[in-house]
Amino acid sequence: MKKTAFLTPLAAAAALLIGTTASAQKTFKVAYIDPLSGPFANVGELMLTHTQYAIEDINAKGGVLKGTKLQLLQFDSKLSAQESQSALQAAIDQGAKAIVTGGSGSSVVTALVQAAARHNQRNPGKEILVLNHSSIDPELTGKACNFWHFQFEANTAMKMKAIANYIKKQPDIKKVYLLNQDYAHGKQWAHYGREMVGLARPDIQFVGEALHPIGRVKDFAPYLAKVKSSEADSVISGNWGQDMTLLLKAAGDAGYNLRYFNHSAGSIPGTVLAVSQAKQGQLTWVAEWHPGQADTPKVDALAKTYQAKTGKDFLAPRIEMTPRFLAAAINKAQSTDPVKVARALEDLTLDSVVGPVRMRGEDHQLLLPQVVNTIAPVDGKAVKVGWEGTNYGFRTDAAYTGNELAQGTDCKMTRP
């Protein structure tokens, strides 16, 4: 006779616990590591909200693999490589399999990529991916490329190529000053500016160059005095966050009318307001999209639902699409194993709100369109929408596809 198996109360409780644990394990943990305090906290909060929105939307639609939900963990990088690496270890300890980062600067992101790679080498089966939405150091997808790192923003060289193409058709730009933050990205923005703009316009004079501490200058008047004495009409500056808004304020106070060429400052809170208050200068920057851009119905629809849900303005499609790339790769791989997900990300094309975009497999650089645009007063024609409660918005100057801006790569990637 077959015996019937009965569970003791203790065994029944254990079985229930195992079932609960199995259910709880149907998550894929993603760690957000970016500045949530200090001078660039508003930047970090903006990026966090974009990331949260995408993850909540993915989960609302069933998550990945027909039921696995993405779970977002939050960590403050404090704009420090050391703090970020401590946050990375905490994320790993809590079971994260991917981190979303990029708003802490290229030096911090580089340190995170290196730390993640060391961890992955020492801990096979417990790997973690680095999804970088905003740090644009070309080395990250060049000589320092890494299998575990994916770049979701156009890099410095791609952005400067777009600006150089635009400046080539602006004969009134004659004398350029290079004013940048004193860290890897600031130096690179200056380097590529001199190189690419100089190539596009050999007649342009570079009349001066200066580097300043990142996030620590309270008054840019002394720097602007040197710019003025050089008789520059334009400034190539990679400044972002308060370093850009304070630069604009100082120029306005001095009545100094300059043209600024930047990578992404217009997407940072406070920049449009600073331009409107300065009433001097033109800030031209590059992004995959800008508010008020014509003929972008998919982004417009997303911006509307985003604003309705979060109460905040939508600014950066690439940040919102980063978790969507991750979800698409998990579904493509039919696995949450980071190695398989990384392989699925390679050459993955996503039909995004800014059009089809491809993650280039050879160096993990996303080929993203770029729009050169200038913060300018609303005129009802070129600029129809005001921003940040001002009568200033964004004027489209030129647009380029990701393929048009793509650079060659010297990436030699080691794959597991």
Disulfide bonds with the S-S distance in Angstrom:
Cys145-Cys411 2.07
